[in-house]
C-alpha cells in the first residue's frame, strides 16, 4: 500500500491535505465480471480501513473508475458492498467488475461530499449519476486592477480580481444583458491594451454605449460613480438605481439641458429592457437557484432557474444519465452536488422535494461559498409560485426530450439500415480537412452520439507530413494518427461508454478518393471492421440533397431529398466542416500575428517588444548593424551578437 496526497475540495491552493491510499487486489488472469472476485477484492480493502470520513473509488481490472462514493465511516460504508444479498442488481454488477479501490480520507463528511463531486466530474464513472453538460456557465465580470474597470463576459475559473455576477443560463442571455448594461452605465468593454492605444473615442462612444474614459470624456470620479451604480443594479438594487436616474432626468429637463435628459432617458430605457426581458417573475426572491425534477419513461429532467437580486438570469434544463433504479430525491441531490462543484452557490437553493442528507449539503455548499447556504422546499407565496413554474418547465422540457429521443431513435435505426450497419451506432466520428492551397492545413474530427454532438471529444490535427494540396495524403495522415493511437490505448476494444476510443461509424467528407485513402490506411493498421462511409455532394455540387454515399467496396447510394436520415447526415457533415474551418482560421490568424523575430533563439516577448519599439519593424531589425542592436534597451552585447549572427550567418 502506498500513500500520496490530494488537495482540499474547496481550497484550490491545497492548504488542507487528505491522505490517499491505493488498496488493490487482482485475480490473476481474470478480467471478466466475477462477483466472488469483486467481493474478495473489497474485503481485502476493508481490512485496511478505519471509521473515518472520506471518498472511495472502485476500479475495474483496467484501472478505470467504476464508481465514486463518500462516507461518514469508510470502513462501515465499504463493508456494505460485501453483503451481496442486500445489494440491488445494479450494485451487484458493479461489485462483480471491481478489482481495486482507491481511498481518500477527509476531515469531515462535508469535505468528502465536495471531493466526491470533483472526482465524479473528473472520472465520469459509469455507475454514478452524471450531470452531462459540456459547457461552463457564463458570468458578468466587473474587472478590477485598473483606474477604469471594464465589463466583460467570463467563463471558467474565477481567477481575475473583480466582482462576478451570475451564473447566466446561456451566452446569449449574458451578451444581451451586457449590451443593455453598456447602454445603462456606459462602461467600457475593451481590453486594457486597446484602451491604452486610443487617442480618440471609438464607435461604442458614438452609439452611446461607452463613456470614453480612454480619452478623458469622463473623469475617474464620474466613472467610479457609474461602477457603483452598476454594482447596485446587478446586486439587486435596480429599483433604487432607476429612481435615481429618473430624478436626474427630471432635473436635467427642468434645467433645459435636453441633451443630458435624452441621454438619461436612453439609460432608463436600457434598465427597463433588462427588467422587462425577465421570463419569470422573481421579485422578492433575492439571490436563489430553483430546481425541480420530472421523471417519465425511464428518463429524468431537472429544470434550474437562476435568480440574482430578484432578476431572472435565465434557466436551463439538465438531463442526468445513469439514473436507473435510483430514488428521485437522491438523483436531485447528486445533480446539485455536481452543479455547485463549478458554480458558486447562492444564499438560497429552492428544491421541489426534501433531499437526503440535506443538512450535509448545506454544510458543504456553505464551505464553498464561505457563508451560510440554505436549502428549502417552498410551501406558499412567491417562492411557491416560482417552484410551480420550474416544475412545469421541467415536465415540458422532459416531454420535448422524450419526443426528440423517439424521433432520433427512429432516424438512427433507419440510418443503420441504410448504411448496412450491424446495429445502431452509439459513437459516430466525422472527419474533414481545411486549408488554402495546402497552407496551414488542419484535420478535424467531431463526435456524435445518441444525445447529439459530444463536443468535449472533438479533436483537431495539425497536418505535419502530407504534401501541399494533397487532400488524400492529409486524410491518410489524420486516420493513421487517430487509429494508431486507438490501437495503442485499447487494442482489445474493451472500453465502453463515455471513454470509448473506437467508433461504431466513421463518416468522411469526400468522395471515392477520400474513401480509398481511409480504407487503405486502416487496412495497413490491420483494422478491417470499422464501418466507413464517405459523403460527397454529388454531380451538382451546389445542390443540397443530391449527396452520394460511397461504400468501401465501391458501391454508391443516395437518399430522397426529403429524407430525415439525409438531413441528419448533412448536419453531421456541416458540423465537421464548421469545426475544420474554425480550426484552420485560428491557425492562420496565429500565423499572421507571428513575427520573424520569433525564430531567433533567446528572444522572448520582452526583447521582441523592445526591438520593435526601437526599430519599428522586423525588417529594420534584420538590416541593423551590430552597434545599433547593442543600443536597444534590455539587449546585451551577447544577445545583440546572437541576433546579428542569425541574420548574417553565411550558413
Phi, psi and omega in degrees: 000132180245162182235142171217185184230150176231146183283164179298140182292336180246019177225093185298341180278353174072035179295319176267147183235150176238150175275133177243129181240142174247114180246118188240149171212124183234133174274116186300132177073006184240099177250358179278156176303131183209110186298317181296319180295321179295316179297319179297318178298318181292320179299322178296327178287319182303325181301334184266352189271157176238160181285064180242155176289153178170191183235140178236146176238128175268132182243148174270187184295337179273352183092003177282146183282124177272320188202144174240130179223160177238160184208149171286324176231107183301318184298314181290318183293313182292326179298333180301331182289348178273350177271080192300319185295336181273355183271148173289167179301322180298314180290328176296321176297319180296313180298322181296336179267349185285131176232350180200163177221150173239134187241135173235121176270144181234173180281336182206166178290329178296318177296324178297321179297318180293319180292324176301315179298321177299313183294321179298317179295322183286315189262340180047062184290148184287345181254007174258150168297129183243129174271096187275104178207106188284340186260138173283161181276141178277152176232163167262132181241124167264099191279135180261183180090014180214149179300330180235087184303148180257156174255136184204161172277144183221137171234159172088200184298140183266073182267331183290145177288136178152186180256126181256138179230124182161191008277153169263149187288335184206163176296326179297317181292322180287324177296317179298318181294318179297318178301317180291322179294326176296319177292326184283318187243356174057039181273146180286149177238002184282162177288162181298322181292320177296317179303316185291336185271349187287139171237359173206158185298149178271185184298326182300327176292320182295326181264016173061046174237012177202147181268004176055054175292342182297332182240020172079018178289346174217141181273174184297320181297317178294320180292321178301323178297320177295320179297317179297319179295319179297318179295321177297315182297311181289336180274004174109001181258042184295325180297318179294321179295316179298317180298322179295317180294321178300318180296317179296320180295317179296320180296317180296320179294321178297325179275006181063024175268077190289332178296314178294320179298320179294320178297318178292326176297318178296322177295320180295322177297323178296319178296318179295324179297315182299315182285328180285345181273003181291130180280341180227158177270109184244019181299138178082358182272332181076225178262116182201150167249141184240126181233133176226145184243141173230145180226137180194140174060032179079004178241158183234138174234139178236126179257130177241129171254140181242112184243127176227127181060032181077004180252136179280120180256028173109172179215155182214144177261138178242145179231085183295153180249172181060045184255003184298140175065019179248149178293141184297320179296323177294321178298314181296321178297319178294321178298315180297317181300319180284325180296315183276002170292336182247328186254134179294132182289144173280179179293330185232133174238119180258130180232160185268006180200159175292138183255147172294141179055043183297320179296324178295319177299318178299318179296316181293316180292326175297322177295322178293316185276346184060036173195173183290135175235130180246142175244128183213162176247106185294143183246340184204169172077200184299321181294323178295317178297322178296319179295320178298322178293320177296319179297318179296319178295322179297316179295316180294320179296320179292321177299317178297318180299316180294320178296316178294321180296320179296316178295316181296320179298320178295317178298317182294323176296317179292325177299312180299321180292316182294319182271005175059045179270150181294332179204171180296128183289133176268335179224119178246128176248133184238135187236146176203161175241155176218135178193170172239106182051040177086350184278142177052045184289139180223135170262149183226144175230127171244156184236135176233146178228189182299335183256012178115198182288139179255084193289336179284359176247008173297154180211144174242152182235117172284117184294127186246321190248336185294149181284157179304135178065012179264086182299321181293319179296322178298316180294324177297318180296315180299314183294321180295315180294319182295311188271339170296322177293320178296320178297323181287317185283323187211069184297332182270358177057046181265343182289142180219171176076216186296335187264010184301133177252001180246127179278156173268346178202136175245121176254133180243132176280101182163189183244218185297319182297313178296320179299315180298319180298314182292314181300315181293322181296316180292324177296322177298329179275357181082021181252116184232002186242015174269118181299130181239137174218134174254136182245116180242158185280357176086187187294331181251089191300332184278354187253113177291149179096355178253023182300143177246133181254118184262129179263159181301331182274009177096350179289155176233146177223157173227167178237154174301148185295341180255017183285129175300328177296319178297316179300320180295315180293324175297321179295320176297315180297318180293325180293317180291327177296315178299315182294319180295316180296319179298317179295320179294317180296320179296319179293319179294321179296319178297323181292323180296322182281349181290157181238146174303336180293341180297336185277349182279124180296137177086002180256105178266186183302320184293313180291324177298318178296318180296319180295316181291323176295324183283315186259335178101312181221161177294328179297322179288330174296318180297323184274354186290148174281163182300319180298322179292321179297323182290343181275353182287129179302131178087358179252112181282173180297320181291321178292319177301320178296319178299316180295315182297315180295325180300320183270340188241006178294137181290335178288000000 
